[in-house]
Amino acid sequence: MEQQHEQSSPSGLWQSTTPEIEKVMSSVDRIKSEIGKVIIGQHEMIDMLIIGLFTGGHILIEGVPGIAKTLTAKLLAQSIATEFSRIQFTPDLMPTDVLGTAVFNMKTSEFTFNPGPIFSNIILIDEINRAPAKTQSALFEVMEEKQVTIDGVTYKMEYPFFVIATQNPLEQEGTYKLPEAQLDRFLFRIKLTYPDLVDEVAILTRFKGDFDNETSKTISAVFNKDELKACRDIIEGVHIKDELIQYIAKIVINTRDNGDLFLGASPRASLSIMKASKAVAAMNGRDFVTPDDVQYVAKGVLNHRIILTPEREMEGYTAEDIIKDIVEKIEVPR
């Protein structure tokens, strides 16, 4: 049996950390260190992007323009030795512009499939809610099943396949509401806000002599596909008690039988909370899940999967308010 190392937990108690868990923590530190050369703050967004990467879940980042949504996604891709593509969604974008199309070869008199930009490892979809429903539907199969079917032929995606999408708030002009079935395919929706005064000053200080953001070109790949797969396998092995599985199920089922909600969360949400809480545990040096891990990821997993009743919306409630109420009223396992 391999020797275990001890470290202090956030609660002040001593806990053992296995070499496997230390491997995950080391990987996270390397990625954060690279991204931190450019990005100030936004720690929760970076954590959730890494959780999505480890668990194979896609991420939706929502916020006003100019708060580093796209830049952070690009830097994450730069820090990992994988293929990267970027798709700018626009109102006139067609499904074939995303998936690819069959092209007739005059020499062979046959059609040859020309893959679209979705055929990559990390895909940044910028302003995803600017494209209409027809284009959004092109993402349904590939986001869930990691494959594309064109003219009856199925093409599998290579590992890893990770979609990071950004969107502006729906109140902005020229945006479309994403279908519920598509939203359900995202592990997290991260809602970003403006930086505070300290971070704003730090941003200005960092770039006062770097008008063209040359610093971003110094980000190098510190992680590869094999290491990513190894971390994923370690996270899958993180222990979660039966009581916590019951706890997750109760949270999600409560969204389906709640007078404040018109639409509750699907079983995919339960699985997402379980996977994400395992990743959080490993990233914090533990090989077991705690209730705090479940509570930490619940908001990001559920906030785009539930729909409030019209009455609650008119009263000014948000999805986050309802999720907080649900989590607080369900008894925490001991």
Secondary structure, DSSP 4 states (H G I P E B T S, - for coil): -PPPEEEE-TTS-EEEE-HHHHHHHHHHHHHHHHHTTT--S-HHHHHHHHHHHHHT-EEEEE--TTSSHHHHHHHHHHTEES-EEEEE--TT--HHHHHEEEEEETTTTEEEEEE-TTSSSEEEEETGGGS-HHHHTTHHHHHHHSEEEETTEEEEPPSP-EEEEEE--TTSTT--PPPHHHHTTEEEEEE-----HHHHHHHHHHTTT-TT-GGGGG----EEHHHHHHHHHHHHT-B--HHHHHHHHHHHHHHHS-TTEEE---HHHHHHHHHHHHHHHHHTT-SB--HHHHHHHHHHHHTTT-EE-HHHHHTT--HHHHHHHHHHHSPPP-
